[in-house]
Amino acid sequence: MKKQNFDHRTPPTHDSKTMHAIVQRTYGSADVLHMEEIDRPTIGDEELLVRVHAAGLDRGTWHFMTGLAYPIRFMSGLRTPTNPVLGLDLAGTVVAIGKAVTRCALGDEVFGIGKGSFAEYACAREDKLALKPSNLTFDQAAVVAVSGLTALQALCGVGCVEAGQHVLIIGASGGVGTFAVQIAKSLGAEVTGVCSTGKIDLVRSIGADHVIDYTKDDFANSSEHYDLILDIGGNASVSRLRRALTERGTLVIVGGEAGGRITGGMGRQLRAIALSPFVRQRLTMKTPKENFADLERLVQLIDAGELTPSIERIYPLHDVPDAMRHLVAGHTRGKLVISMTDAA
């Protein structure tokens, strides 16, 4: 990150050492979430303390809230959450920095991925943060990192999309999908988005060349074949997805919410990977990696006007349970924001 003119190593004086946060003491539905006043987090040598202005809500936070599928508990705590504060995406202002931090300065406006962003303050590593683009508000910047990185890495790092290719994005109206449509278009692809009837206008507005309403038409029964299919949380079988691919096309599966408590939605991914060596098509999956270099690439797209977050609604901090219920219901168009304004 580019430093500002000052680089003090001591945090500013605060009147209080506590903060308001959305806390869960056990795994469960959105009913386990509630507001508490708790101690502000302390930072390590390679961390920063960010005063959170806004946070993003993504599907991954549901998994951490519920502790499902069970393997996620090896990261989040076997019986109860190790970190009781949910939230990954954030945008805010740096108010304290660890002694090993070299790229950030106090007062920097940043966005990225932290620990427990549904709170007035959160810790983050500097390699998971970037300077907030000047043409985005904090609300917009707060929803970029998790979904934007997933879309970028699925299309470029795994899908290897090229100009002129035909790309099908299943789940084009969701958090990852709205980023994926725009990124694929910026790379010169011809993009077809799949969504429900009420979200067609959104998918068209972000640049999709064609839109398929899955309530009326089946992409797998079309005469059209795609060089790359990005399936985001869908439930189509691998065989149906393969029917829509070109002979040597690539399938990238991201997420997937159907499945049991042990494998979650990973069944299709595992079947695709197992089949891939025996067919001409490339069948694979993507789990996002959090890194500064790809955050900077997203910033470049944003600065160039090729990528703009699609926000459906902004919730105050105390309404996180309602925001989560809305997300789980599957009606979200783009991203949901959690604002720290009037958090108390």
Steps between C-alpha positions, in 0.01 A plus 500: 500500500608854439569672829365831607721780634487370858583160640461503876526168679279576797124487483295815556345560838145362538254577772389139520668162464174327415290478185164382376501175306269228374587194706416129493588276793381179334432364151154525353264709289488880489321482835836443674622845393465796734662835578748524787747755631834318513870580522666631189732244337874520552732477201810293435825624348381444141145624554310826487203624697234638268214722606230333294270733306321221315515123461380260235282195552596192300389138497816392680382678814195272504728198512694647792176591678349154467823302522390310188626298332678350801855515355484881525513461879865401476553867412227664704489289818377145557224562756463877512639780280859593582429855384146591605487799263397423143601683185783497245452783247570850629581857408622758747784709639825373650529609865790284621777297338726220619873556513568269203254678269674682214240588236229671705486824694265637761208670333510289183156423359509131420284206395551128502461204732521510877399299805162582647393791282144517640634735764619856539864384493667197342850356457644427157830396349655756268534241221119471498436873464531758226440874486135582438440622144417870507198449275330260742318579820580297812173313449601400147858411591382282789349239267785466251761270652342160566270483198730696269799278573292187449375620162840625383689186597233266362500674162868582463701272726295185431276566202770681299233696314609667177358769276238369261409196709140420585453494877194376690459626858244310708391712795579824319283717726664403829796642686772316307298492179462877465877536526561208263280644223686830508847345521431260211375792288812703586707209362314507170280194545145460372303446820173317561354528849256257661259634762134513599233717337514783754875547460529513122514879497790504746706251301442693179588829668846375601590406145386144422454450126229239552286395797331164557204485736543161663132490597411489129799364310765234561852602400591131458234446232613793288695463176753747641825362642743690719877512526473565874220438748525660842245340732457699821300316763280324247360149521528379140658157466845469349352314203258787425778754526719297266225495237524878476880503464696495178697184430805639682324752719567571866258468793581685823272430796499755782313426820181302511255498787332163452637199682536342838661613821825321420577606143268799475474599134832343398358184346480636145848646519648170609317310226612750239865480603488119503352491148720767343805279420280269291331757275616768257326773692669656801289465815622678809411714800616816670537604861610864538842604625537827683794698367605858445599458134150400392345774715715746307379350174142559610593859585633546146171380353306729734718801418451431128123500543474134397385369837237646732350321802127430475337571834142403575463629854687652793421375852603663828721287725220395734304358204764242402265212596239632255765546231610140550143374472458693176821350362398145593159547335681528166337821381809722507584707194872568516646578844376592847682761711524534876548864601660608828320833499318538832625153600407557862 
